[in-house]
């Protein structure tokens, strides 16, 4: 059975940044992943790439409301 690899692609569009572990407290919406990463740096003090923040679930893509 072939192993399926999923590639994480940096979010270019609307997204949410979630600085807290298990709550939505402090969650904000941003136009791009880069803006969200800057916000997370300010709030947490950790500097990471957008992809790193995505991998740990702190930047999540905004889903289309009409879908």
C-alpha positions in Angstrom: 0.0 0.0 0.0 1.5 3.3 -1.1 2.1 5.9 1.6 0.1 9.1 1.0 2.0 12.3 1.8 0.2 15.5 2.4 2.0 18.7 1.7 1.3 21.7 3.8 1.0 24.9 1.7 1.4 28.3 3.3 -1.9 30.1 3.7 -2.1 33.1 1.4 -5.7 34.1 2.0 -7.9 34.8 5.1 -7.1 32.9 8.2 -7.4 32.9 12.0 -4.5 33.1 14.6 -5.1 31.2 17.8 -2.5 32.1 20.5 -4.0 30.1 23.3 -3.7 26.3 23.7 -7.3 25.0 24.2 -9.5 28.1 23.9 -10.4 30.7 21.3 -9.5 33.5 23.7 -7.3 36.0 21.8 -8.2 34.5 18.4 -8.2 37.1 15.6 -8.9 37.0 11.9 -6.3 38.2 9.4 -6.1 38.7 5.6 -2.8 36.7 5.3 -0.8 34.1 7.1 2.1 36.5 7.4 -0.1 39.0 9.3 -1.2 36.2 11.6 2.4 35.1 12.3 3.3 38.7 13.2 0.4 38.8 15.7 1.4 35.4 17.2 5.0 36.7 17.6 3.7 39.8 19.5 1.4 37.7 21.7 3.6 34.7 22.4 7.1 36.0 21.9 8.0 33.1 19.6 9.2 33.8 16.1 8.3 31.0 13.6 7.4 30.8 10.0 3.8 30.7 8.8 4.2 27.0 8.0 5.5 26.2 11.5 2.5 28.0 13.0 0.2 26.0 10.7 1.7 22.7 11.6 1.0 23.2 15.3 -2.5 24.5 14.7 -2.0 28.1 15.7 -2.8 29.5 12.2 -5.8 28.0 10.5 -7.4 28.8 7.2 -10.7 30.5 7.2 -13.3 28.2 5.5 -15.6 29.6 2.9 -18.9 30.5 4.6 -20.9 29.5 1.5 -19.5 26.0 1.3 
